[in-house]
Amino acid sequence: MTTLVLLLGIGAIFVGIFVSLTAIGVFTNEARGVSKSLAVVEAFSAAPQAMRDELDPGFNDRVLAPLLGKLNGIGKRLTPADYAERIQHKLDVAGNPPGWTVDRIISLKVVGIGVGALIGLLLALMLKLTLLQDFLAVGVGAVVGYYGPNLWLYQKGYDRTQQMQRDLPDALDLLTISVEAGLGFDAALSQVARNTKGPLADEFARVLQEMQIGLGRSRALRALGERSVLPDLRQFTGAMVQADAFGIPIGQVLRVQAGEIRLKRRQRAEEAAQKIPVKIMIPLVLFILPCLFVAVIGPAVINLMGVFGGGGALNK
C-alpha cells in the first residue's frame, strides 16, 4: 500500500511538471506569436508606400484586373485580327490618354455590349413595346455599347487634331525664327517644345526623346507624321525628311512651310466666314422669321378678324 501511494505520488509529480511545462510553453508561444504579429503590423506601417501597395493590392488589382483580362480574351475573339493595330493608331491620334490601352478598350467593348443590351431591354420594358421591338432595342443597345469606346476615341482624337492645327502655324514661326537665329534644328525643336503648350508641343518633345534614344531624325519625323492624321503636319514632316535626305538648307524649307501653313490658316478662316450665312439660314427660317411674322402680321390679322366678325353680327 505504501509502495502504491509512493508510485502515485511520483506519477502525480511528473504529471504536474508536464502540465506546468506545457502551460508555460503554450503561453510563451502565444506571447511570441502576438509579438510577431505586432512586429509585422509595425513593420508594414513603417514600410514605403510602394512596398505596401505590393503586399496589399487594391480592389483594382485583385478584382478588376483579372476580370478585364478575361473580358479581353472574349473581346479579341469578337474583333478582327488587325483590329489591335487600328486601335493603337487611334490611341496615338488621341495622344495615348493615361490608363487607356488596346486591351482595356477591347475589354470595354465587351462590357459595353452587356450594358447597352441591358439599357435597351429596360427601356423596352418601360415603354411596353412588342417582342420584336424588344429584340430590336436590345440589339441597338448592344451595338451602341460596342462602338461606344470607338466614338470616345474618335472625339478625343478630333479635339486633339483641331488643337494641333491651331497651334501649328505659330509653332512653325517660332521654329523658323530659332533656326534663322543660329540654332540647330534639334535645339530649335527643343525651344518650341519647351516654350509652348498643348498636344503639338508634346509631339515635338516625343520626337526629341526618340532622337535621344538613338532613332534617326528622319525616322523620328516620319513617325510623327504617321501618328497624326493632320495633313499640314504630315506635309511638314515629309518636307523636313526630304530636306534632311537631299541636304537642302533647313531654314529655307522652314520659311516656305511656315508661309504655306499661314496661308492655309487664312484660307480656312475665309472659308468658315463664307459658311456663316448658310448656317444662319436654318435658325433664321425655323425660329426668327415665325416670331417676326407673329409680331408684325398678328395685330393686323386680329383687327381683320374683328372687322369681319362685327360685320357678320351686324348683318344678322
C-alpha positions as CSV (number, residue, x, y, z in Angstrom):
1,M,0.0,0.0,0.0
2,T,2.8,2.3,0.9
3,T,4.6,1.5,-2.4
4,L,1.4,2.2,-4.4
5,V,0.9,5.6,-2.7
6,L,4.6,6.4,-3.4
7,L,4.3,5.5,-7.1
8,L,1.1,7.6,-7.4
9,G,2.8,10.5,-5.7
10,I,5.8,10.3,-8.1
11,G,3.4,10.0,-11.1
12,A,1.4,13.0,-9.9
13,I,4.7,15.0,-9.6
14,F,5.7,14.1,-13.1
15,V,2.2,14.9,-14.4
16,G,2.3,18.3,-12.6
17,I,5.7,19.0,-14.1
18,F,4.5,18.1,-17.5
19,V,1.3,20.2,-17.2
20,S,3.4,23.1,-16.0
21,L,5.9,22.9,-18.8
22,T,3.1,22.5,-21.3
23,A,1.3,25.6,-20.0
24,I,4.4,27.6,-19.9
25,G,5.2,26.6,-23.5
26,V,1.8,27.4,-24.7
27,F,1.7,30.8,-23.0
28,T,5.2,31.5,-24.3
29,N,4.3,30.6,-27.9
30,E,1.2,32.6,-27.7
31,A,3.0,35.6,-26.4
32,R,5.7,35.1,-29.0
33,G,3.0,34.8,-31.8
34,V,1.4,38.0,-30.6
35,S,4.8,39.7,-30.5
36,K,5.5,38.6,-34.0
37,S,2.1,39.8,-35.2
38,L,2.6,43.2,-33.6
39,A,6.1,43.4,-35.2
40,V,4.7,42.6,-38.6
41,V,2.0,45.3,-38.3
42,E,4.5,47.8,-37.2
43,A,6.9,46.9,-40.0
44,F,4.1,47.1,-42.5
45,S,3.0,50.5,-41.2
46,A,6.6,51.8,-41.5
47,A,7.2,50.3,-44.9
48,P,7.3,52.5,-48.0
49,Q,4.1,53.1,-50.0
50,A,5.3,51.1,-53.0
51,M,6.0,48.1,-50.8
52,R,2.6,48.4,-49.0
53,D,0.9,48.5,-52.4
54,E,2.7,45.4,-53.5
55,L,1.9,43.5,-50.3
56,D,-1.7,44.7,-50.0
57,P,-3.1,45.1,-53.6
58,G,-6.2,47.2,-54.0
59,F,-9.6,46.3,-55.4
60,N,-8.4,47.1,-59.0
61,D,-5.5,44.6,-58.8
62,R,-7.5,41.9,-57.0
63,V,-10.8,42.0,-58.9
64,L,-11.0,44.4,-61.8
65,A,-7.7,43.5,-63.5
66,P,-8.4,39.7,-63.7
67,L,-12.0,40.5,-64.8
68,L,-10.7,42.8,-67.6
69,G,-8.2,40.1,-68.6
70,K,-11.0,37.6,-69.1
71,L,-13.1,40.1,-71.0
72,N,-10.1,41.0,-73.1
73,G,-9.9,37.4,-74.2
74,I,-13.5,37.4,-75.2
75,G,-13.2,40.7,-77.0
76,K,-10.2,39.5,-79.1
77,R,-12.4,36.7,-80.4
78,L,-15.1,39.2,-81.4
79,T,-12.7,41.6,-83.2
80,P,-10.7,41.1,-86.5
81,A,-7.0,40.2,-86.4
82,D,-5.7,43.6,-87.3
83,Y,-8.1,45.5,-85.0
84,A,-5.5,46.0,-82.3
85,E,-3.2,47.9,-84.7
86,R,-6.1,50.2,-85.7
87,I,-7.0,50.8,-82.1
88,Q,-3.4,51.6,-81.3
89,H,-3.3,54.2,-84.2
90,K,-6.5,55.8,-82.8
91,L,-4.8,55.9,-79.4
92,D,-1.8,57.6,-80.9
93,V,-4.0,60.2,-82.6
94,A,-5.8,60.8,-79.3
95,G,-2.5,61.3,-77.5
96,N,-2.4,57.9,-75.6
97,P,-4.6,59.0,-72.7
98,P,-3.2,57.7,-69.3
99,G,-4.6,54.3,-68.4
100,W,-6.0,53.6,-71.8
101,T,-4.5,50.7,-73.7
102,V,-5.6,48.4,-76.5
103,D,-6.5,45.6,-74.1
104,R,-8.6,47.9,-71.9
105,I,-10.6,49.2,-74.9
106,I,-11.3,45.7,-76.2
107,S,-12.5,44.8,-72.7
108,L,-14.7,47.9,-72.5
109,K,-16.3,46.8,-75.8
110,V,-17.4,43.6,-74.2
111,V,-18.7,45.4,-71.2
112,G,-20.4,47.9,-73.5
113,I,-22.3,45.1,-75.2
114,G,-23.7,43.9,-71.9
115,V,-24.5,47.3,-70.5
116,G,-26.0,48.6,-73.8
117,A,-28.2,45.5,-74.2
118,L,-29.4,45.8,-70.6
119,I,-30.2,49.5,-71.0
120,G,-32.1,48.7,-74.3
121,L,-34.1,46.0,-72.5
122,L,-35.0,48.3,-69.6
123,L,-36.2,51.0,-72.0
124,A,-38.2,48.5,-74.0
125,L,-39.9,47.2,-70.8
126,M,-40.6,50.8,-69.6
127,L,-42.2,51.7,-72.9
128,K,-44.1,48.4,-73.1
129,L,-43.0,47.5,-76.6
130,T,-43.8,44.4,-78.6
131,L,-41.5,41.4,-78.5
132,L,-39.9,42.2,-81.9
133,Q,-39.3,45.8,-80.8
134,D,-37.8,44.5,-77.5
135,F,-35.3,42.4,-79.5
136,L,-34.6,45.4,-81.7
137,A,-34.0,47.7,-78.7
138,V,-31.6,45.2,-77.2
139,G,-29.7,44.8,-80.5
140,V,-29.4,48.6,-80.9
141,G,-28.2,49.0,-77.3
142,A,-25.6,46.3,-77.8
143,V,-24.3,47.8,-81.0
144,V,-24.1,51.3,-79.4
145,G,-22.3,49.8,-76.4
146,Y,-19.8,48.0,-78.7
147,Y,-18.9,51.2,-80.6
148,G,-19.0,53.5,-77.6
149,P,-15.3,53.3,-76.9
150,N,-14.6,54.0,-80.6
151,L,-16.7,57.1,-80.5
152,W,-14.9,58.3,-77.4
153,L,-11.6,57.7,-79.0
154,Y,-12.7,59.5,-82.2
155,Q,-13.8,62.6,-80.3
156,K,-10.6,62.7,-78.3
157,G,-8.5,62.4,-81.5
158,Y,-10.6,65.0,-83.3
159,D,-10.3,67.6,-80.5
160,R,-6.6,67.0,-80.3
161,T,-6.1,67.3,-84.0
162,Q,-8.0,70.5,-84.1
163,Q,-5.9,71.9,-81.3
164,M,-2.7,70.9,-83.2
165,Q,-4.0,72.5,-86.4
166,R,-4.5,75.8,-84.5
167,D,-1.0,75.6,-82.9
168,L,1.0,74.5,-85.9
169,P,1.4,77.9,-87.7
170,D,2.7,79.7,-84.5
171,A,5.0,76.7,-83.7
172,L,6.5,76.8,-87.2
173,D,7.1,80.5,-87.0
174,L,8.9,80.1,-83.7
175,L,10.9,77.1,-85.2
176,T,11.8,79.2,-88.2
177,I,13.0,82.2,-86.1
178,S,15.1,79.9,-83.9
179,V,16.8,78.2,-86.8
180,E,17.5,81.5,-88.6
181,A,18.9,82.9,-85.3
182,G,21.6,80.3,-85.5
183,L,20.3,77.3,-83.6
184,G,20.4,73.8,-84.9
185,F,17.2,72.0,-85.8
186,D,17.2,69.8,-82.7
187,A,17.9,72.8,-80.4
188,A,15.1,74.8,-82.2
189,L,12.7,72.0,-81.8
190,S,13.6,71.8,-78.1
191,Q,12.9,75.5,-77.8
192,V,9.5,75.1,-79.3
193,A,8.6,72.1,-77.1
194,R,9.8,74.0,-74.0
195,N,8.1,77.3,-74.7
196,T,4.8,76.2,-76.0
197,K,2.0,74.1,-74.5
198,G,-0.5,71.7,-76.0
199,P,-0.5,68.4,-77.9
200,L,1.9,69.7,-80.6
201,A,4.5,70.6,-78.0
202,D,4.1,67.1,-76.6
203,E,4.6,65.6,-80.1
204,F,7.8,67.6,-80.6
205,A,9.0,66.5,-77.2
206,R,8.4,62.9,-78.1
207,V,10.4,63.4,-81.4
208,L,13.3,64.7,-79.3
209,Q,13.1,61.8,-76.9
210,E,13.1,59.3,-79.8
211,M,16.2,61.0,-81.3
212,Q,17.9,60.9,-77.9
213,I,17.4,57.2,-77.6
214,G,19.1,56.6,-80.9
215,L,16.4,56.9,-83.5
216,G,17.4,59.0,-86.5
217,R,16.0,62.4,-87.2
218,S,14.3,61.3,-90.4
219,R,12.7,58.2,-88.8
220,A,11.5,60.3,-85.8
221,L,9.9,62.9,-88.0
222,R,8.4,60.2,-90.2
223,A,6.9,58.5,-87.1
224,L,5.5,61.9,-86.1
225,G,3.7,62.1,-89.4
226,E,2.4,58.5,-89.1
227,R,1.0,59.1,-85.7
228,S,-1.1,62.1,-86.8
229,V,-3.9,62.5,-89.3
230,L,-3.4,66.2,-89.7
231,P,-2.5,66.9,-93.4
232,D,-0.4,70.0,-92.6
233,L,1.7,68.2,-90.1
234,R,2.3,65.3,-92.5
235,Q,3.3,67.8,-95.2
236,F,5.7,69.5,-92.8
237,T,7.3,66.2,-91.7
238,G,7.6,65.0,-95.3
239,A,9.3,68.2,-96.3
240,M,11.8,68.0,-93.4
241,V,12.6,64.4,-94.2
242,Q,13.3,65.3,-97.9
243,A,15.4,68.3,-96.8
244,D,17.4,66.1,-94.5
245,A,17.9,63.4,-97.2
246,F,18.9,65.8,-100.0
247,G,20.9,68.3,-97.9
248,I,18.6,71.3,-98.5
249,P,19.1,74.2,-96.1
250,I,16.6,73.7,-93.3
251,G,16.0,77.4,-92.7
252,Q,14.8,77.9,-96.3
253,V,12.4,74.9,-96.0
254,L,11.0,76.1,-92.7
255,R,10.4,79.5,-94.2
256,V,8.4,78.1,-97.1
257,Q,6.5,75.7,-94.9
258,A,5.6,78.4,-92.4
259,G,4.3,80.6,-95.2
260,E,2.2,77.9,-96.7
261,I,0.7,76.9,-93.3
262,R,-0.2,80.6,-92.6
263,L,-1.8,80.9,-96.0
264,K,-3.9,77.8,-95.4
265,R,-4.9,79.1,-92.0
266,R,-6.1,82.3,-93.6
267,Q,-8.0,80.3,-96.3
268,R,-9.7,78.2,-93.6
269,A,-10.8,81.3,-91.8
270,E,-12.2,82.8,-95.0
271,E,-14.0,79.5,-95.7
272,A,-15.5,79.4,-92.3
273,A,-16.7,83.1,-92.7
274,Q,-18.3,82.2,-96.0
275,K,-20.2,79.3,-94.4
276,I,-21.8,81.5,-91.7
277,P,-24.7,82.9,-93.9
278,V,-25.7,79.4,-94.9
279,K,-25.6,78.1,-91.3
280,I,-27.6,81.1,-90.2
281,M,-30.4,80.3,-92.6
282,I,-31.6,77.3,-90.5
283,P,-32.3,79.1,-87.2
284,L,-33.5,82.2,-89.2
285,V,-36.2,80.2,-91.1
286,L,-37.2,77.9,-88.2
287,F,-37.2,80.3,-85.2
288,I,-36.7,84.0,-86.1
289,L,-39.0,84.5,-89.1
290,P,-42.0,82.9,-87.5
291,C,-41.7,85.1,-84.4
292,L,-41.3,88.1,-86.7
293,F,-44.4,87.2,-88.7
294,V,-46.4,86.8,-85.5
295,A,-45.2,90.2,-84.2
296,V,-45.8,92.1,-87.4
297,I,-48.8,90.4,-89.0
298,G,-50.5,89.2,-85.8
299,P,-52.2,92.6,-84.9
300,A,-53.4,93.1,-88.4
301,V,-54.9,89.6,-88.5
302,I,-56.7,90.2,-85.2
303,N,-58.1,93.5,-86.5
304,L,-59.4,91.9,-89.7
305,M,-61.0,89.1,-87.7
306,G,-62.7,91.7,-85.5
307,V,-63.9,93.7,-88.5
308,F,-65.3,90.6,-90.4
309,G,-66.8,89.2,-87.2
310,G,-68.6,92.5,-86.4
311,G,-69.9,92.9,-89.9
312,G,-71.4,89.4,-89.8
313,A,-73.1,90.1,-86.5
314,L,-74.5,93.5,-87.8
315,N,-76.0,91.8,-90.9
316,K,-77.8,89.3,-88.7
